[in-house]
Amino acid sequence: MTTATPKQFPALESVTRPAVDTAAAAYYLNRQQQTLRGWACHEDGPLRPIRVNGRLAWPTQKIRELLGVA
């Protein structure tokens, strides 16, 4: 039996991409990925994702603003 190693994410301050995937956004916001998907579905969360070909992309700058590190 092999155990999956948790994915490592760079510090939010060093992220240069305009948006991150759901896994990264959940890591930075300290929430479960399914919570962010719920926010996207119900449009009731503190930030809204961008939908790109059916996938969710979370704006990096909005994550920084929400966490107060903008």
N, C-alpha and C positions, 0 to 999 in steps of 0.2 A: 504494500500500500504506500503510495506516495502522497506527501502532503504538499499542497500548493503554497508557495511562498507569497506573502502579500505583496501587491504591486507597490513600488516605491514612487512617490511623486516629488518633484522638485519643490522648493519653497515657493510660495505664491508670489513673492516679490521678484523672483527670477523668471517667472513665466512671461514669455513675450508674445505668445499666440493671442489673437483677439478673443478666442473662445476655447473652452475646454469641454471634454466629454463628461457624461453624467458621473462616471466613476471618480474622476478628478474633482469635480464640483462637490460631490458628496464628501470626499475626503477633506477638502478645504473647509467645508461648512460643518463638519462633524455630524453628518446626518446619513441615514441609510439611502442607498440609491433609489429605493422604492419610494421614499418620501419625496425626493425631487421629481420623480415621475408623476406622483400624485399632484404635486404643485403644477406641473405642466398640463396635466389632464384637466384639472378643475380650475386652473388659472386663478388660484387663490394664495399662492406663496409669496414670499418677500421679493422674489425676482422671477422673471419670465425667460424661458429659453428661446433660442432661435431654432426653428425647424429647418433642417437641411436634408433633403431627400428622405424624409421620414425619420431622421435621427435628431436627437436633441443636442444642441450646443449651447453651453452656458457662458455668457459674456464675462470674460475675466475681470474687466473693469468694474462691473456691477458686483461681482463677488468681493472684490477689494473694498468697494464702498460699503457694502453690507457689513463687512468685518471691521471697518474703520481703519484700514491700512492703505487707503487710496492716496 
